[in-house]
């Protein structure tokens, strides 16, 4: 159960992180935010990133084996990175319609899955 909760919290955290880090790139196409300066964009992104941390910190605390969770710190980090790339890919394809998912992206993801395999291998 802790593993599912950890992964769920990491997914939610990464949705906020991706919006905070890359959502502002789409702000310029919105009429209401097109004139915002860099400092305003940074403050908005920090506000969004706050929610990332509200999910990321509990995910790591619950999931870490040193706290009774199922994952080593290495496993948590690799899970985080793979979830980040999956969330980022979905976000990019949905929000940035001009971007495409190419074969080289797929090959890179296969290597990441192999990384997960080797990190989790006992």
C-alpha positions, 0 to 999 in steps of 0.5 A: 500500500505504501508503494502505491501511495508513494507513486501516486504522490510522486505523480501528483507532485510531478504534475505540479512540477511540470506546470511550474517549470514548463507551463509558463512557456504557454502563458505567452499565448494567453491574453491575460498573462502575455504581458507578465514580466519575468519576476511575475512568471517566477513568482507564479511558478514558485506558487505552483511549485509549493504544491509540488513540494506538498506532495513530493516530501510526503512521497519520499517520507512514506516511501523511504525504507529508512522510515518503514517504506518499500523503497531505497533512496536510489529507487525513489530517485529513479522512480521520480525521474521516470515519473517526471519524464512520463508526466512531462511527455504527456504534458508536452503532447497535450499542451504543446501541439507542435511537439512530436514524440519521435523514435529517439525519445522512445529509445531513450525511454527504453534505456530509462526503463532499463535503468529502473530494472537495474536499480531495483535488481537485488 
